[in-house]
Amino acid sequence: MVDWDSVERLRSKGWDWDRIAADDNVDFHAEANSGEPGRQLRALYYQRRSKQSRRGGSDGSKAGKSGKLDDRPKWTLARAAWIAVPALGLWTLLAYLYPSPVGVYVPAYPVLVIVLLVAVFLLAFALLRTTDRWNTAYRNSVILGCVIGLVFAGAFAVVAISAGCPTLTPSGTTLPTNGAPGTWTQYSGDPTWTLGGHPVFFFYGSIGCPYCSASSWAFYWALERFGTLQGMQLGHSNPGDVYPNTPEVEFVNAQLQSNFVAIHILESDVDTNTIPPTPSSCIDQAYISAYDGGNTGIPFVAVGGQFIHTGTAVDPAQLQALNLQPSEVLGQVLNQTGSAWGLVSPGAYMLTAVLLKADGGQPASILTQYPSVAADYNTL
């Protein structure tokens, strides 16, 4: 006696008729001279269903208007997961290889990686609940997932390119920092980022962030070597955050008059939190998504589109411990002397060297005037 419940269960998993007929739980015994067992079982199955359909579907089965039954494999958690995993896997891979344009709006890390891990967990959970590991339905689901992944990745890339996003890569070279805090990485394969023919100094941060506050002194000194800064204000970091009231130079309204460097500042003007502002263009978003983990750390600096600095440029713990007012720190930085300048100078020299590198070594007078900058420049 055929166990039709087992037949229905195995069909829902996508098994073919020969495999179902051979399953011991189905208890099907084929006639020796009537052809392949799978074809016999299939014919018997539809004869039975046809009789039930004429009786009004007494077993609860449903037929369409034409009287034909739906022979398509049913959707299961495993089938959905077999679609999601390759789709997200391909999308994540392409977003990693091309953080811009593919990963601009939905970065590979951390967003796509987290969603992919959830999909992998669901797939593992679904497979543990079934004895079926691979069948035609699953194979078709994987193919569909690959197509979906390529479509989504391609769609995001087209939108980003249309918005003017640059094409960035994850491959970079870590540069020596010569004792300066943070990490400098050069992405020589990326396009240059210029304004008015000059390399752009892009700073992304918040006046409330103590790491931004401490770093601001190195940024200020370095940029002053290339022109005249205006619109600066003195202030403190968030009094309720770690290293409270770290003295700073606020860049929110800064302007630079220079024949060598252009600046592009995105700095939040709220000192009660450390949330940076929303990127103002697709170019901003591209560098933040590609090299700042999708907005996971500030301060973030990009010079000429090819030199990226992550982490603080000056240790806020040591600067805050000096217990100096912003005006006192400013005096030491301008005079290039004192305990505060000793903390600021390594990061300031390195940034100056990077700016020179991005501008082809101009103005060369800086290298002559500041031997420490020249030493850093020669290591880049």
Secondary structure, DSSP 4 states (H G I P E B T S, - for coil): ---HHHHHHHHHTT--HHHHHH-TTT-----TTSS-HHHHHHHHHHHHHHHHHHTT-TTS----TTS----SPPP-HHHHHHHHHHHHHHHHHHHHH-TBTTTSSS-IIIIIHHHHHHHHHHHHHHHHT-S----HHHHHHHHHHHHHHHHHHHHHHHHHHHTT---B-S--EEEP-TT-SSEEEE-TTSPP-EETTEEEEEEEEETT-HHHHHHHHHHHHHHHTTEEEES-EEEE--TTSSSTT-EEEE-TT-EEEESS-EEEEEEE--TT--PPPPPSSHHHHHHHHHHSTTT--SSEEEETTTEEEES-SS-HHHHHHT---HHHHHHHHHHT-SHHHHHHHHHHHHHHHHHHHHTTT-STHHHHH-HHHHHHHHH-
